[in-house]
């Protein structure tokens, strides 16, 4: 999911997606440990996706703070 697509989501949807992505990351790590993981690129993709979600949430938080100051 691209950053533009994430920005179109509401904050609640992003938080739900973060929870889902964290659960997927946990499952991928478990599969890696047991030797069942075949697509290792999904690990880095999922980590980057979680970081993207958090970055956009932080951007929104900063925007809200800036609007409050004016």
LONU-156948 format. One line per 4 residues: number of its first residue (from 1); their letters; for each residue x, y, z negated of N, C-alpha, C. Coordinates in nm, 3 decimals. Layout:
<rs>
NUM> A> X,Y,Z,X,Y,Z,X,Y,Z ~ ...
</rs>
This chain:
<rs>
1> XXXX> 0.085,-0.117,0.000,0.000,0.000,0.000,0.089,0.123,0.000 ~ 0.062,0.213,0.093,0.142,0.334,0.105,0.099,0.438,0.003 ~ 0.186,0.534,-0.021,0.158,0.638,-0.120,0.033,0.716,-0.085 ~ 0.010,0.741,0.043,-0.110,0.814,0.085,-0.236,0.738,0.046
5> XXXX> -0.232,0.607,0.061,-0.347,0.524,0.026,-0.370,0.523,-0.125 ~ -0.260,0.524,-0.201,-0.271,0.525,-0.346,-0.327,0.658,-0.393 ~ -0.284,0.768,-0.332,-0.333,0.899,-0.371,-0.482,0.914,-0.347 ~ -0.537,0.839,-0.253,-0.680,0.845,-0.224,-0.764,0.776,-0.331
9> XXXX> -0.700,0.694,-0.415,-0.772,0.621,-0.519,-0.792,0.710,-0.641 ~ -0.892,0.675,-0.720,-0.912,0.746,-0.847,-0.811,0.695,-0.949 ~ -0.796,0.769,-1.056,-0.701,0.731,-1.160,-0.738,0.597,-1.222 ~ -0.866,0.573,-1.242,-0.910,0.446,-1.300,-0.879,0.329,-1.207
13> XXXX> -0.896,0.350,-1.077,-0.864,0.244,-0.981,-0.715,0.215,-0.980 ~ -0.635,0.318,-0.992,-0.490,0.299,-0.996,-0.451,0.219,-1.120 ~ -0.509,0.253,-1.235,-0.477,0.180,-1.358,-0.518,0.033,-1.346 ~ -0.631,0.006,-1.283,-0.673,-0.132,-1.261,-0.573,-0.204,-1.170
17> XXXX> -0.529,-0.134,-1.066,-0.431,-0.193,-0.975,-0.298,-0.218,-1.044 ~ -0.260,-0.130,-1.137,-0.136,-0.149,-1.213,-0.145,-0.278,-1.294 ~ -0.258,-0.297,-1.361,-0.276,-0.418,-1.441,-0.268,-0.543,-1.353 ~ -0.332,-0.538,-1.237,-0.329,-0.652,-1.144,-0.188,-0.679,-1.093
21> XXXX> -0.116,-0.572,-1.060,0.019,-0.587,-1.009,0.113,-0.641,-1.115 ~ 0.096,-0.597,-1.240,0.179,-0.649,-1.349,0.154,-0.799,-1.370 ~ 0.028,-0.838,-1.359,-0.005,-0.980,-1.374,0.056,-1.060,-1.260 ~ 0.049,-1.006,-1.138,0.109,-1.074,-1.024,0.260,-1.086,-1.042
25> XXXX> 0.324,-0.979,-1.092,0.468,-0.982,-1.115,0.505,-1.089,-1.217 ~ 0.426,-1.102,-1.322,0.451,-1.205,-1.422,0.441,-1.344,-1.359 ~ 0.340,-1.364,-1.276,0.324,-1.493,-1.208,0.440,-1.521,-1.113 ~ 0.485,-1.418,-1.043,0.599,-1.435,-0.952,0.725,-1.471,-1.028
29> XXXX> 0.746,-1.406,-1.141,0.865,-1.438,-1.223,0.858,-1.581,-1.275 ~ 0.739,-1.625,-1.312,0.722,-1.763,-1.358,0.752,-1.861,-1.245 ~ 0.700,-1.829,-1.124,0.727,-1.915,-1.009,0.875,-1.918,-0.976 ~ 0.943,-1.804,-0.991,1.086,-1.800,-0.966,1.161,-1.888,-1.064
33> XXXX> 1.122,-1.883,-1.190,1.189,-1.961,-1.293,1.168,-2.110,-1.274 ~ 1.053,-2.149,-1.222,1.024,-2.291,-1.203,1.066,-2.341,-1.065 ~ 1.115,-2.250,-0.980,1.161,-2.291,-0.848,1.050,-2.304,-0.746 ~ 0.932,-2.254,-0.774,0.820,-2.266,-0.682,0.806,-2.147,-0.587
37> XXXX> 0.878,-2.039,-0.613,0.865,-1.917,-0.533,0.934,-1.936,-0.399 ~ 0.860,-1.913,-0.292,0.918,-1.926,-0.158,0.945,-1.791,-0.094 ~ 0.866,-1.691,-0.124,0.884,-1.557,-0.067,0.940,-1.463,-0.174 ~ 1.070,-1.450,-0.178,1.136,-1.371,-0.281,1.117,-1.221,-0.261
41> XXXX> 1.077,-1.181,-0.141,1.057,-1.038,-0.117,0.935,-0.986,-0.192 ~ 0.844,-1.073,-0.229,0.725,-1.028,-0.302,0.762,-0.972,-0.439 ~ 0.871,-1.021,-0.498,0.915,-0.967,-0.627,0.950,-0.820,-0.616 ~ 1.034,-0.785,-0.522,1.075,-0.645,-0.509,0.959,-0.559,-0.460
45> XXXX> 0.874,-0.613,-0.371,0.759,-0.537,-0.324,0.665,-0.504,-0.439 ~ 0.640,-0.600,-0.526,0.549,-0.579,-0.638,0.607,-0.479,-0.738 ~ 0.737,-0.488,-0.765,0.801,-0.392,-0.856,0.792,-0.250,-0.799 ~ 0.817,-0.237,-0.670,0.810,-0.105,-0.607,0.667,-0.052,-0.606
49> XXXX> 0.570,-0.140,-0.589,0.431,-0.099,-0.590,0.391,-0.045,-0.727 ~ 0.434,-0.114,-0.832,0.406,-0.067,-0.968,0.470,0.070,-0.991 ~ 0.593,0.087,-0.946,0.662,0.215,-0.960,0.588,0.324,-0.883 ~ 0.538,0.291,-0.766,0.462,0.388,-0.686,0.336,0.431,-0.759
53> XXXX> 0.266,0.336,-0.820,0.146,0.369,-0.897,0.180,0.464,-1.010 ~ 0.284,0.433,-1.086,0.321,0.516,-1.199,0.368,0.655,-1.155 ~ 0.435,0.664,-1.042,0.481,0.792,-0.991,0.362,0.881,-0.958 ~ 0.263,0.826,-0.895,0.146,0.906,-0.857,0.066,0.945,-0.980
57> XXXX> 0.058,0.856,-1.079,-0.009,0.891,-1.203,0.063,1.007,-1.272 ~ 0.196,1.004,-1.271,0.275,1.111,-1.333,0.256,1.242,-1.257 ~ 0.250,1.235,-1.123,0.226,1.355,-1.043,0.092,1.419,-1.082 ~ -0.009,1.336,-1.098,-0.141,1.388,-1.137,-0.137,1.450,-1.275
61> XXXX> -0.063,1.390,-1.365,-0.050,1.443,-1.500,0.017,1.580,-1.498 ~ 0.120,1.594,-1.418,0.192,1.721,-1.407,0.102,1.827,-1.344 ~ 0.025,1.789,-1.242,-0.067,1.883,-1.179,-0.170,1.934,-1.279 ~ -0.221,1.845,-1.363,-0.319,1.885,-1.464,-0.257,1.983,-1.564
65> XXXX> -0.134,1.958,-1.604,-0.065,2.048,-1.697,-0.042,2.185,-1.633 ~ -0.008,2.186,-1.506,0.017,2.312,-1.437,-0.112,2.392,-1.422 ~ -0.222,2.325,-1.398,-0.351,2.394,-1.385,-0.395,2.449,-1.520 ~ -0.361,2.381,-1.628,-0.396,2.427,-1.760,-0.321,2.552,-1.803
69> XX> -0.201,2.570,-1.750,-0.119,2.685,-1.786,-0.165,2.812,-1.717 ~ -0.225,2.798,-1.602,-0.264,2.917,-1.523,-0.390,2.977,-1.573
</rs>
